[in-house]
Amino acid sequence: MADVKTSHINILSGAKKKASITFYIILVGIIAGLGSVAFQYLCQIGMHFFLDYLAGYRPPLTAGETELFSPTTTLFNRWALLFLPAIGGLVSGWIAYTFAPEAGGHGTDAAIEAYHNSGGFIRGRIPIVKSITSAITITTGGSGGREGPIAQIGAGFGSFLATKLGLGMRERRILMAAGMGAGIGSIFRAPLAGALFVSEVLYRDPEFESDVIIPTGIASIIAYCIFCMFFGWGSLFDTEDFIFNNPLELGPYALLSLVLVVAGILYIKCFYGVHHVFTKIKIPNYFKPAIGGLLTGIIGFFLPQTLSFGYGYSQQALFNQLPALLLLAIAFGKILTTSFSIGSGGSGGVFGPSIVIGGALGGAVGRFFNMVLPGIVTHPGAFVVVGMAGFFTVVSKAPISTIIFVSEMTNSYHLLLPSFLVCLLGYVLSRKYTIFIKQVKSRIDSNAHRGEFFVDVLEKIKVSDLSPGLKSYDVVPENMTFSDFKHLFSDSSQHYFPVVDSIGKLKGIFSVNDVRGVLFNQEIDNVVMMKDIGTTDIIFVTPSDDLNEALKKFTIRNIQSIPVVKEDDHSILIGMLDRREVIRVYNKKIEEMKSSKV
């Protein structure tokens, strides 16, 4: 009865814990949604004051965005655009490097790093500082996206909540990921993609973090609903009713993937090349985003379409309203302005610029093929959608979630097939490049799973698999005198000695440490028998035991070797298993698993 009662208590305790975690996930979704709303308002206010009122620059909006303020009457002023990004970079840089230096750069990488190496811990001030600095950077003309700051807002609250409640690292990682996905999914109006993206972007190989998909999905749905209640329902972009119905069009799409791969690698190298240069400059860190902002402003002076978010130009490209040369200028100009704005230490995301760059390249390629193959490529705007997905796959190594992302953002589900082709080709052709340098190769390489893999791998290997590695040994007869043992010991390199009876059955075991204290005591040489020294409480393994069980037994008394005995008769000694042999086999197995993924 007591066992039944205990079982019921354990079941109730487990159910209560699951209900608590579910409640926390819902709370994270609510806060992430409200954070998305707050950040969107902050960006709208900044855009209205800095770009509209001060510079007279009014970039177009996407179909899913609405103006919160009426446009001002300020005339367009290129000179204001030249200096605004530098001023914004100086202010945001001072705030970031004064209060939270890790808030600089693109926030998604910081969240990935926290998941793998910090147990999901993010300082509580990060979301606030990141929101303010990103809003200032982007709304003064700096090129960046919304996903970085909103990822850290949601992830930061999830981490903060788990820390305050005293939850374990696993639960904190889950809540952090849930907040990250909820923020991204809500502000881009792509809740499914937000959940999948967070679980996929953690790794460079095509893997998903299964633990976080459902919690992130719940939080993302809640955050999405909250955001849309304030800013309206529907997708971020409006598109024509694109339909893929001509297999010959896959040829131009395949060539598009090559363009995206070259541009994606250029983007990554340019971004981190700029970052490397700025790390070498010997000036206070908060001045660096100002210099990056000035370089951004110089480009924006001639090509203002490359400043700030730029989503509205992707919207125009979807309706084939921009010429090919302008689209190419936007794409390569955006690579430079994003590198200068964020690579110098400014704050913002890299997903948003990637969508603009990929869409512009797709639009240019689509217009080209529409001109030379009008019977095959009938809708250049479809290439904009596929270009968005393909380019971000190249730079992020998250092909599946990116396809869903772009499909949700543009409401273009009929282009899943060409998107899938372009994303897979882009992924394969750019395997070693990524904009998220904190990604690890696979779950095996993540500190979040290191202990789990250790157990999983060891449980799959049996002691019998190590038969060739079992050490040869000298046994000690139980009636051997201590004097005779000293002669045996002088010629042996063993550290552990099994004690057997006259017919060779195991009766005990002792180690060098057990005899070290009396080794030079001649008074007991012919008095003490070895059966008196060996312990009869023998810890052993059988061939059917797995290595995880063996390792547990090694740690019971902190021993280095353990007897291996027969299954049906534990007094029959087969050999001695060394702890170092277990670790060697484990390391070999891990290397084999890693090499099979290359």
N, C-alpha and C positions, 0 to 999 in steps of 0.2 A: 504493500500500500504506500509505503514511504517513497518507493521509486516512482510509482504512478503520480503521486503528488508533486514530486520534484520535476517530473516530466511536464506536467501541466504548468508549473511555475515557469519553467524554461520557455515553453511555447508562448505563454502570455508575455513574458519579458521580451522575447524576440518580436512579437507582434507590436508591442508598445514602442520598441525601438524603431521599427519600420515606420509606424505612424508618425513618430517624432521627426524622423528624417524627411518624410513626405511633407510634413508641415513646414519644415525649414526650407525645402526646395520651393514650395509655393511662395514662401516669404521672400526668398531670393528673387524669384520671378517678378514679384510685385515691385521690389526695390529696383531691379534692373530696368523694368518698364518705366518706372517714374524717373529713373536716371536718364534713360533715353529721351524722355519728354523734356527734362530739364536741359540736357545738352543740346537738343534741337532748338529750344527757345534761345539758349545762350548763343548758338551760332547764328540764328536769325537776327538777333539784336546786334551782334558784332558785324555781320554783313551789311545791315542797314546803315549803321553808323560809319564804319571805316570805308567800305568799298563804295557804297551809294552816296552817303552824305559828304564824305571827304574827297573821294576820287571821282565821283560820278560814273562809276563802273557798275553796270547792272547785268551780270551774267544771266543767261537764260536758265530757267528751272526745268526740272523733269515734269512729266505729266502728273506724277503723284505728289508733287510738292505744291504748297500754297504760300503766297506772300502773307506775312503777318502785318506788314507795314506798307503803306502807300509809297511809291517811289518819290524821291526828292527831285528837286529841279536843278540840282548841281550838274554843271557841264562836265563832260568827260575830260579828265586831266591825267595825261600819261605820266607827268612828273610826280604826281602824288603816288601813282602805282610804283614808281621807281623806288621811293623811300619807305612806303608803308610796310612792306615785308621786313625791312631792316629794323624798323621801330618795334614791330610786333615780335621779331626774333629776340631783340634786346630785353623787352619786358618779360616775355615768356621764359627766356633763358635765365634771367635773374630769379624769377619765382621758382623755377624748377631746381636750379642748382643751390638755392638757398634753403629750400624746405624739403625737397625730395629729389635728389639727383637721378634716381632710377626712373623718374617720370619722363625724362627726355627720351628721344627716339620714338620708335613705333612700339606701342604698348603690347601688341600680340606676342612679340618675342619675349618680353618680360614675363607675361603670364605663362608661356610655355616653360620658361626657365623655372618659375616658381613651382609648376606642377611636377617637373622631373626631379629637381634638386633641392627644393626648400620645403617639401612636405605640403605644398599648397599655401604657404604663408606669404601674405602680402601686407605690407604696413598699412594701417588704417588711413593714413593721410594721403596715400597714393591716389585713390580715385578722385578726391577733391582737387589736388594739385594737377593731376593729369587733365581733368576736365577744363580747368581754367587755362592752363598753358596751351592745350590743343586748340581751344576756341580762339584764343588770341592769335596763335600762329596762323591758323587757317583763315580766319576772317579778316586778317590784315593782308591777305594775299599769298601766304605761304601755301605750297602745294602739299596737301595731305588728305587723309581719309578719316571717316568717322569711326571706323571699326576699332582702331587702336585705343582711343580714349574710352569708348563705350565698353570695350572688352575689359579694361581695367576697372571701370566703375562697377560692373557686375561681378567680376572676379574678386575685386577688392572687398566688396560687401560679403560675398560668400565666404571668403577667407576670414574676415573679421568676425562674422557670426559664429563660425565653427570654433575659432580661437576663444571667443568669450564664453561659449557653452562648454568648453573643455573637451571637444570631440577629438577623436583620433585623427592621424594624418590621412587615412583613407577617406574618412568622411569629409575632412577639410578639402582634400583634392576634388571630391565629387561636387561639393557646394561651390568651390571656386570655379570649376569647369561649367557648372550649371549657370552661374552668374555671367560668365564670359559668353556662353552661347546665347543666353537670353538677351543680353545687350545687343549683340551683333544681329541676331535674328529679328529683333523688334525694329531697330533703327533702319534696317534695310528691307523690312517687310518680307522676310524670308524665314519663317520660324523653323521649317523642316531643315533647311540648309544650315541655319545657325547651330542646331543640335548636331548634325553630321559633321560640320566643319570643325567644331572643337574636338570631336573625337578622332578626326583624321589628321588635322594639322599638327598634332603632337609628334608625328613620326614622318621620317623621310621616305620610308618604304610604304607601300600601299597597305596600311593596317588601320584598324579602328580601335579606339579605347572603349571596349564594350561596357565597362562599368559606368560610363558617364552618359551614354546615349539616351536612356530613358529619363533619368533625372534632368538632363539638359533639355530634352524635348518638352517635358512638363513645364519647366521654368520658361522656355522660349515661347510656348503658346500663350502663357499668362502675360508675359512682357509684351508680346505682339498685340494682344487685345487691348492692353492699357494704352500703348502708343497710338494705335489706330483710333481709339476713342477721342483722342485729342487732335489727330492730324488726318483723319479720314481713312477709309478702307481702300483696298485695291493695291496693285503693284506699284513699285517706284517708277518704272518706265512704262510708257504706252508704245505699242508697236502695231504694225500691220499684221494681218492674219497670215504669218509666214507658214508655208507648208513645204516639207521636203517630199518630192515625188519624182525626182529624176536622178537615177544612180550615177549618171555621167557628171553630175555636179560634185561628186565626191573627189574628182580629180582636182579642181580648183580649191576645194577645202583642204586637201592634203598639202597643196602648195602653200596655202595660208598657214598651215601648221609650221612649215619651215621658216616662214617670215617671223612668226611669233616666237619660235625658239631663238633665232638670232637676236631679236629685239629683247626678249626676256633675259638672255645671258648678258646683253649689253646693259640692261637696267640694273641687274644684280651687281655687275662689276663696277658700273658707274657709281651706284649707291655706296658700296663699301669702299670704293676707291676714294670718294669724297670723304667718307667717314674716317678712313685711315689718315688722309692728309690733315684733317682737322684735329685728330688726336695728337699729331706731331707739333701743332702750332703752340708755342709757349706763351699763351695769354690766358687770363681768367676764363673759365669755361662759359660763363654767361655772355661773354662777348662773341663766342663762336656762332651761335644762332643768328646774331645780328649780321655777321659777315655773310653767312649763308643766305640770309634774307636779302641782303643787298645784291648778291649775285642773282637771286631769284627775281628781284625787282628789275634788274637789267634785262633779263629775258622777257619779263612781263611788259616792259616798256614797249617792246616791239611786237610781242605776241601775248596780249592779255588773256587769251583763251587758255593759257597754261597755268594761270593762277588759281588759287583757292581750290574748291571742289572740282568744278568742271563737268559735273554730271549733265548739265543742260546741253552741252555740246554733243554728248553721246546721244541724248534724246533727239537732237536735230539730225545726227548721222543715221539714226534708225529710220528716219523718214527721207533719207537720201537728199538732205538739204545743204550739205557742205561739199565743196569740191575736193578732189583727191589730194591735191597739193596742200591744202589747208589741213586736211586730216593727218597727213604725214608730218606736217610742221607741229601740230598739236601733240602727236604721239612722241616725237623725239624731243620736243621742247618740254613736255611733261616729265620725261625721264630726267632731264637736267634739273628742272625746278623742284621736283620731289627729292632728288639727291641732295641738292643744296639746302632745301628747307629742313628735311628730316635728318639727312646724313650728317649735317653740321651739328646736330644736337637739339634741333627743334623738336616740337612735340606734335605727333599726328600719326595716322595710320597709313599703311601702304596698300591696302586692298582697294580703297577708293580710286587712287591714281592708277592702279593696275587695270581697273574696269575702263577708265577713260582711255588709257593707252591702247589696251587690247581692242576696244571698240573702234577707236580711230584707225588702227592698222587694218582691222577687219573691213571697215567701211572703204578704205582706200583700195584694198585688194578686190573687194566686191565690185567697186565702180570700174576697176580695170577690166575684170573678167566680163562684166556686163557690156563693156564696150567692144571687146574682142570676141566674146562668145555670147551674144545676146539671146540666142535660142536655148542656152543651157543655164546661164546665170541670169535669171529674170528679176530677182529682188536683191540688190546690193545690201539693203538693210539687214537681211538675214545673216550676212557675213559679219555685221556689227555684233550681233548676239553671240555668234560662235567665236568671234575674236575675243570678246570679253572673257568667255569661259576658258578658251585655250591659253590666253596670255597669263591669266592668274594661275592656271595649272602649272605652267612652266616655272613660275617664280615661287609657288607655294608648295608644290608636290602634294596637292590635295585634289585629285581629279574628280572623284565621285561627288563630293560635297560642292565643288565649284560648279559642276554641271547643274545641280539642283539649285544652287544659289542664283545663277544667271536665269534659269528657267522661271524661278519664282519672281525675281526682280523685274523681268520683262514680260512675264505671262506668255512665254513662247515655248510651250511644251512640244510642239510639233517638230522642233529642231533638235530633239534629243539625240537622234542618230548622227548627224554631222558633228554635233558638239562632242559626242562620245569619241568619234574618230579623231577629231583634232586634239582633244585633251589627251587621249592615249598616246598618239604620236608625239605630242609635245612633251609628255611625261617621260617617255622612253628615250627621246633624243636629248634630254637635258637632265638626266638622272642625278648628276653630281652637283647641280647648282640649285640653290634655294635662297630666298630673301630672308627666311626665318632660320638664322644660324644656330638658334638654341634647340632646334629640332634634333632628336636623336634618331638613329637609323631604324631601330625597331624596338619592340617591347623588351627584348633581351638586354638592350643597352640602357634602359631607363632605370634610374635609381628607385623609381616608384614600384618596380616589379622585381628588383634584384633578388630579394629574399624568396619571392614566390617561385621564380624560375629555379633557384637553387634547390628548393624542395621538389618541384615538379620533375626536374631532370634526374635527381637522385632516386626518386621513387620509380622511375622507369628502368633503372639498371639493377639487376640482381647480383648478389654476391657470387653466384655461379658463373656470371659473365666475366669475373675477374680471376678465374681459376689459374690462368697462366701467371698472374701477378702475385699469387699467394707465396709467401716466403717459405723457403726451406728452414728447418728448425732442428735443434738438438733437444731431445726430451731428457728429463732427469728422472731416474728411477726413484721411487718414494723411499727406498731403504738405503740410498746412497748417503754416505757420511759427508759432513761438511768439508772434511779434508779432501776427499776425492772430488767434490764439486769445485774446489778452488783450482784444481788442475784442469778441469774441464773449462772453467770460466776463463782461465788465462789464454786459452786458444780459441775463444769464441768471441764473436762480435755481436751476439744477441743481447737484447735488453730485457726480454721476457722469456721465462723458462717454464714450459708445461711440466707438470709432475705426473708420472704414470705408474700404474702398479705392474706386477710381474707379467701380466698378459697384455700390457700396452694400453690399458684403459685410463682415460683422463681422470685424475683424482684432485688436482689442484694446479695452481700457477703462482709464480712470484716474479718480481722484477728485480733489476739490479739495485734499485733503491731499497728494497726490502733487506738486502744482505750487506749493503755498504757499511752500515754501522758496526757489524761484527766480523767483517772480512779479515781483519788482522788480529782477531782474538783467538790465540792458539789453544786456549783452555777448552774450547768447545769443539775443536776440530773432529774428534772421534766420538763425541758424545751426542751431538745433535744430528738427527736424520733430516733429509730434505723435506720429508712429509710434514715435519714440524714447522717448517718455514712457509711453505706454500699455503695460500688461502683456498679453502674448499668452496667458498662463495664465488663461483666462476661466472663471469659475464661472457656470453658467447653468442655467435650468430650461426645460422644454418645457410646452406646454398640458396634456399628460396627467399630469404630475407632480402629486402631492397636496401640500397646504400643509404637512404635517409634513415631507416631504422638502425643500420649499423653506426651511422654517425651519432645518433642519439646515445647509443650504448658507449661509444668512445667518450662522450662528455660526462657520463654518470660519475666516473672516477678520474676523469682527465687522463685517460690512458692512450698510448700511441699504437698498441697492437692488441688484437683480440682474437681468441681462438675461433676457428671455423670447424663445426662438428657436423656429423651426419644427421639427416632429418629424423631417422627412426631410432637413433641411438646417440644421445648427446655425450656419451663417454668415449666415442670414437673420434679422434682428432684427425682432421683433414689437412689443416695448415693454419698459418697465422696471417690475418689480414692487417695491413699497415694503414694507419690514417692517411699518410701522405699518398698512398696509392689511390685512395678514394678521391682525394682532392685532384690528383693528376687526371684520373678518368673523367671527373666532372669538367675540368678545364678543357680537356680534349673534346668532350661532347659539345660544349658551348662553342668552341672554335668551328666544329663541323656544322653546327646549326647556323652560325654566322656566315660561313663560306657558302652554304647552300642558298643564302638570300642574296648573294652578290649577283 
